[in-house]
Amino acid sequence: MMSKIYRPLFDDDNPPGDIFFGHEVFLPNTTTQKHKHSWGQLQLINGGILELHAEGKHFLSPSEYAVWVPAGIEHESHMRRSMNYCSMNIIQPLAIRLPNYACLLEVDPIVSAIINSLRERCVSVPKTPEDHRLVRVLLDQVINAKEHQQFLPTSDDKLLKPILIELEKNPTNNKTLAQWAKTIHTTERTLARHCQDKLGMSFTEWRQRRKYVYSLHLLRKGLSIKEIALTLGYHQASPFITLFKKHANCTPEQYRQRLGINQA
């Protein structure tokens, strides 16, 4: 399927305000080509997964996280499925307290509520005293948000790469670390060390995050909670619900209701 090319709304040499917003509804398979801004940009979505490349890193960002891209950092992104999108654009020196590298920031309920309000009212640049106060609160929340390097990190490590490629194709693969080690002719201990060194987390944690990302797709398809749990390799729904709540801070059913998704 041919990608749809999205081009930024704002003139890089003439930002419309100190903090301004871009609201879009992206169609499936939309791509933004490599570009950079003279301002910092926080990219937020509602539903689906935002894929973004910056500084040699591949970010997979569900809606509970936002991708922060500082001024002058070249980046490109891809949206495989339709989603609501918002960019919060922050010029210097207001962005000085935010990281000077691309990363993920956790999105708390206050941030979500303010962004949803601005989106629903199509506010690109705050003009009223009330909106100026809202945006100041929003900036404070963003500055104090918990930082993550990557939600689902990748690696070209020769031992890990074939495993990560296979789990990208088949997130329901439940082969143990010991079985993977045997397949690629190494030891479980060596493989576990490579996971910690190259991914910053255990193999179990990485695979659970991969399952969580895949579960968002299954929820949007309308599968029942039990069907999703079984698909992911769980014998009952409760372990899946626990996994989902860990990353989304809500149950799968609450997430489905927020997005207005009907069960098939």
Steps between C-alpha positions, in 0.01 A plus 500: 500500500634841405579733790321832536748784548421755771669840489528721810243777539724777626768714337827424674613863471178650632353313801155633592569516875730405788297180542270383223321180403435298187193274500457230236306182435748275321381243250653150507851465358591871526867598495681822584825534310827597668484855630592715799365811673643811659280419801463195724205273429302265723303250292188352660244253363168353601473136400747289305878520499721786380824378342777760487867493403738757649869501591540139387222379731167341408221609734173309531268722698153393619260773607611483864833649389602795284815540291709807576720625213723800582557789261734422212471120529418332169216248525245306298190309605247245382141427603384154393141558613266796530543711814445842650829691514612815676835676491586735785764735359718691748750767397815587693556600773178338630633156402829545683386283795410207273754237386741596220457154342205304364318290758160384623309690770214346695161657434300546820122562519547879537699518176243282321209712624657830390605365161152357441343834591727691260437244225123505539497880484755509213735725698832534315626811682368594847333842492267525797628545858343164585687317223826673590460368856418151371811496281721615789370208708557269202860617461568443871359146475713424193816635662443278804390191306687175560751433225569178309763443234286261296185305576601209277873533422666328205853378440723385214685270739574180308348280770190709565411617150354170370292464820365854482414462130310179569308654792415802285347264243343270758444670840325186629816288472552366855836332450702528823838672526662158543334377180612811312855452629503144368363615163775760448775285653581696813425472872198632685729699730675668206169584336361643824807722536462629144134587571595709802799663327337577163131539587526628855253240627450127536375282217179438695433873537570568131268220389223619730528847353482351150184315601352818644561687174341215304202492736419862405463385140278208605282729711449732204397197292222434750619171651366416846732525801497119534583453130793740528631327812489160330662641184787637709556160661326550833266230633262755647425872476634616838877489418437696181292760687783536754755550220276756328435701817875516569561693177167673432388583857155371408339168413467385138125557518545855628748564219251367245227724640723809484558441130137414430591157361220247468571135566469283190 
